[in-house]
Amino acid sequence: MLDADTKRRIDTARDILVGKVPDPKSQVEQITIALIYKFMDDIDSETEEWGGERTFFAGEFARYGWARLMRSGLGGHETLNVYAEAITRMPENPGIPPLFRSIFENAYLPYRDPETLRAFLKVIDEFTYDHSERLGDAYEYLLQIMGAQGDAGQFRTPRHIIDFIVAIIDPQKHESVLDPACGTAGFLISAYKHILAANTDDDGNTTLTPDDRNRLAANFKGYDISPDMVRLSRANMYLHDFADPRIFEYDTLTSEERWNERADVILANPPFMSPKGGIRPHNRFSVKSRRSEVLFVDYMAEHLTPSGRAGIIVPEGIVFQSQNAHKQLRKMLVEDCLVAVVSLPAGVFKPYSGVKTSILILDRALARRTDRIAFFKVENDGFDLGDQRRPIDRNDLPQVQAEVAEYLCSLRSAEPADATPAVASGVAETRAEYTAGEPKLGMIVEKARIAAGGGYGLSGERYRMPVGSHETKWPMVKLKDICEAILSGGTPSTKKGEYWTGNIPWITSADIVDVRTATPRKYITYEAIRESATNLIRKGNVIVVTRVGLGKLFRNDFDVCISQDSQGLVLKDNVNAGFLAYILKDRVEDFKRTSQGSTIQGVTKKQLSELEVPLPPLEVQKEIVAEIEGYQKVIDGARVVIANYRPHVPIDPDWPMVELGRKGIFTVMSGGTPKSEVAEHWDGGVPWITLADLPPDDLITEITATKRTISEEGLKKSAARMIPTNSVVVSSRATIGRIGITRIPLATNQGFKNVVIEDTAQAMPEYVALALTKLVPTMQAQASGATYKEIIKSRFVELQIPLPPLETQQAIVAEIEAEQALVAANRELAERMERRIAGAIGRVWGLMEDASRR
């Protein structure tokens, strides 16, 4: 257990560093280096006290000893220089073991403030190493501070969740233990402590023999792709009595060197996210995918020994997504090694992530003994689901742990149901009953039911429905049964101007932006409400547009009156307005299909009242809304970035301005269209660009293919001309100013002006395209024409762009491309969150697979 003084010292060291080293990971690295530095000096001092000689700080490295570093006569800048030089040179020190040299590899001092260093070293000097377990606990606390490596989808696993999984898997002293994505070695340390506790007598003394300890040291292994994580985990293992930790810098998904190694126990919380473009794994995986979470689970399942066990934290996508790779993975797990699934609350990883996760319990030996899988659900893990994760009284983990253990024990003790030939030949296709009955916090489902339909969904909630049911898991209710009232709207008389001078919002469908937002343009008085057909809908209810603007919805967070095109759903206490609004929004198309009317299509109040929706318990409704709106906040932020980004091309007045018609640098070409009635002129394999190849949302489109092609004959018999690769194409007719760069030779129609770069030593196409984006307003202003506007070639060639030296162009393009990559990432993030919202709503309707099914 971490003592208060040690915790205080770590917190103080971080407080000192935070002004100079703001990144938590870098703070951990600096404290790690300093702790190991002092630890080595303390070992040397202890050796001297016992009559031995210093080894860590000997020879030319004696001048870096901690006592010399801390002596009062050393000036601030001198201390800084000595310390910075020491940690940089430590990998060259022949007197320290390879482990310590690896910890100091690439170490450096990231600041040059002597006072900060003095204060920091003073705190480190207070640490004592009289108890290795205390130091190990202190280091684990330090690693917890580091939090998440969110860019890679890695989040620090809470200690109580790690210990929960380890207790279920129950590693033994003779077994090999692996974490193939070990991070800071939290699972390995927990497994080690579990084995120590299991091998202690009543007096608290260990029963492990020296041979047992040597075997343990050899049996624990971890991989991580990050050298920083490897360094931190090696230090963590060392401080927990592993003299030579077997932690390797290794890419589990793309390297093959360790593919043939197996483990009796695998424990892991692998990265949840994949880089853009996906992982490029080698071809030895049984499941073909580029998703890191799919590949990691496949890897762990394949690398268990025949009687091996695993506890793996997985994101919800592994449980229910319907992509082929996900289904193939689940099929393999169900058939080969999965024995239980534990669903965790969505907030376990807060504040780093609100991602919903589950724990897969694999056991190859037990999976062969049963045709069922157990599902358990943790509603509370002892902490609230807010960002602060404050302790609460409710904790399902002990009960779930006991029930899982009882279930696994029942499988191990079960006798074969019959001595079939398969059993005799060693393939034990036997059936084990859970004699203790259904778990209180879970249930047991036959594998055949899980396999039905081919989806192999691993969300236990879907199986709470009666067998054969295809309805939602929640009761279906009619709107009229969950509403206190359904109120129609109306419009106060426009002839009475005094009605429209109040402060009560009155909205029409045009004022509703989305489920969360409405912008009232008119306000009425209470008198107008009393004397007209409109109704006041109090906040906390739902507005449904049933005529003009049919299908729009608004969860009103303020009191509002509605027009005759809407109905107000005044909800009962067991209904959350946000939940109902999102659920109804998901069925807008169905809603529209029920509309009637010859002039104005609409849904009647009676039709609306008969509409059925699923209704989970109120707390579940709130959780679903919180999940959806968490995704929506990310979408909103991403859209702000997308909407507001404008590339800035810095202009130096000393740069020469060059016309697009400047001979020797540019040639401006136009295009043409073959005769549409001559079939032989079309679909001939010559790329022919049209406006459809330049999406309006793209700043600059790289053109690698075209939607239409023409023939060589069509090219010869028309004004179309071939435009070489790396030319800049600009739409110049009707829609003016869409810009692209040709990455293949192609022809264009007459609606384009095409800038061919003749001198690539003076201009690069990417820069020219960026410069032309600034001229779009000028092009539009100079366009002329009665039928449609066009900027003619004679004016286009007179347009000027600044043309700095080529290396300056390259630097500008590189910076803009980096910015555009971030914008593209935001767009992809928004799309991903939209899919998650659809998936969350789909699960309520009983579509337990990915929302793409719908």
Steps between C-alpha positions, in 0.01 A plus 500: 500500500635841405590702811398865530856639516609330178183611321557855620858498371391378155230765483750767606752389236229526234392843625858620464532363147162602364603855408797376294377155397121521442457154341415238770687228311817713493457573872488126569814448292690773686397364841581144388850600393564691823368218721714239327799738514469534879415133539832401337692738725323363809601147399861619462489664845359188660770289333769732642350473850539124478863530396454466127578736210276728303405360160231729356692823554860393465794605282422795278134481608590556867466877449127451428427343840184624668679629812734711287208626297316614813793655690434854613805653335383417146351797314161485331625502143779255587246262655286528191791431266624202704153343525416557133835352395459206738160382378611545138818296549355232729436251213882496453563407865660151505424462870121486472293206373342503152156565651609831651683597183175443307309719746744784438502447123427833323445671838552875514410801715217688321551831684795723600379661821742433791245593768243256366760223492624579852147486642426181308818319612437606859167315493656193335767503772226439758408161350629195685531146367474299817199306372481392135124439513443854624711632215308287251168634626636853474603438142159358411342815640737702284396303191131556576563873470609457143144422398420423139690470178183597313651536153570129496173403665687397817341591833635423845307208638368573851679293762179348641398377152843345444484322836145382426609337172812346654295352785263335249780360281696391811857461363712234675866505599600244235320669208634733233331842497494738203368849431551571127412870540643551846524879527643554849467131600197545726352158418833324550558664839147413612545139389830483691341638817212254460745208490693636801178528701393148401832360619515647850454310826280602795786701650540706183820327388550397140496132411671558166833324465803657326422278201141629500624860494745428220222338302274799560768738373531297181127448451384864499523676167368818340509665158445863404556693181604819681859527624381742770247246627764229496730716710228582753377141527852365546551745785165399649585130482845557647353686795276196558794261540556404135878536465493453123148575374406328175333802342566531130456780249293304251217572257260219580290555188759543225806305623536124475813431706303387807198355319574143608517585872197399711385581854292328765348831609447814293376821661458821301321822426614545139471829307145577389578721201666438166712754310358659188508239227504222759766256615700312239540162672694203374303214348510249786185627673197279456267804488571744218462856625680832532329588828742486792240382753398211271858396435603517866213277614575257216869500600423422864253225419749336264794527740351316796633156581246214462389553860567873503282777645462870423329810631472772235337844514333580168302796365131455433564469125651154553176397668245600238640663182390326183807530278617164370822508701312562825255217431779264396689581820194442721426172323852380570478606866160335557606174338852474643568677828242748637333402828368831639444867420489771768343831397652807670339843549570760230689731735772263621770681302393854585630767491708367210215344307131418535542192280283200596701185559461133588732230630539178303587197712672234290580148614588248231455193720165606650362619165523141376294380796190712449259612233412819687646842574434705813420871487543729801420869533678745731273799559725661765871452556530692825538841337261745340506546122608864503840626395619510863404132560416558864450193724141387559343230716369290210751245367402192301856377443528274808170327421580462130845366587346243732235397246755468217724291725206277595402457136856413390533261793179325392646450153824358638321253726246379242520142388458408131135441419576188298802311379470572132770405248595866483581493871697182464709653225577799717254750353281566800171625357325481836239709672534662841201624696527795738363325804482815711230641270493818299742770630335790676682756288517296184360216299615200302424473129539202269761539229244391240287802586800730476589353161145539365494740209878494463562821695643338815412812701660507845279757670318319778209743493383371164443156648271624776221481240301175473658245270394563143390859567610760252355794689683762703616386843298782660118509514335674205261775607269737316567871524155561644590271792817686595360853457292695748363679195563556128435867433440656159634838400355808335575853384374805690323757286745711304242780496551556871849645517496502880501118494854509354662727758551251780798291618373147443675328204269383220666272247429346165683215330732757339626595846600143591865433418537153649392290798693725739460841339222738399537871429171683560439802279168608650374550854140518622308597814305287746188670372576367151524148644167531679316637199647280221546133417866489592623315808787566739729198520703508819871420484600137529263372234514429125372696200416296189437670165212313339427712189726756327852389586365154582732295721694781667537453876602723788564407862392832645734617773292813547128578509370548148177539302454315171330559167225291347763293316618339825391289793639525852564174685455570873685208653439290808767476770638171368605650165812706426434765235841465339465125475160519336611771256800296384293183470231675296763668282632156412160410352430819307479321165246252638317795649485674163365190326189514718424859396185586310355795310472624144625858538707480820626163620457446870461255788186524708498529877338155519771344281766662716342376822497139371870501406698238696848546645722289730515625860795396719508597870549873562860457618584311181336773294722758670810290438413469131445876469830567678677262261342657191562857612858416588546394139309807385735734687790349311308543173423863581864574576618327184249689288616832642852416389379393154276803451751758616822371347639716223853443372723801544767554236741762634591762240830685505475827304848435365384187318451552126142494369471277194212479253351159429571566135876553556672304223777268608338446842132429427281402208122542536298244306126462458294193411205373306222242479457233231162480329259330736313328218810318372527191719848415370635820660416384853602238756831443329739504795632860469430672836279807444441729795172670582380703797382176663865407555558807720293463820382835640625419850861447391733798498720336238420161346773261393364337183608140458196385302197653329136398498479521120733408216519577129662312214814586305269574208291733717818677607606553139156610378438762774661798669594277795876492560718284720621673817824360643550365850554757777303774328251720687140490375254777586124494434429825317139477382174515700662359816821699516796422718514129571865401474682173449843358425528234230685190613436327169495631142141596414279714281255766618186657368464866406390594851861492625813711475805280550838628617782284365829562684781522246786585738488275806811672639295817546154372596347193664138405427398475866611858566340633181171332595513657847575842354206464259258433788564860608399622154158330489311818603687691225409234243136518602500879483656500152261236363252611236221349291123512466407132521772404745802679639849413378846646540642506151853388418628850416413617851610179668855521362532853640441382857817530708634285782801565726785267408767464771805270465418131462622407848266762649211357298583154631502623862163675455345192341633271774350721771162526326489126434567433868210728592273336242585160639372618838182630339454166321553320830224714654269413213573130547451537876159662448396217267620242752298665777192512275533124456529456875184700556320286244633189671388618844148569374495179299573297812193644667283381212651152535747531211787366701737491209660808348271779382608435140242219499225757501 
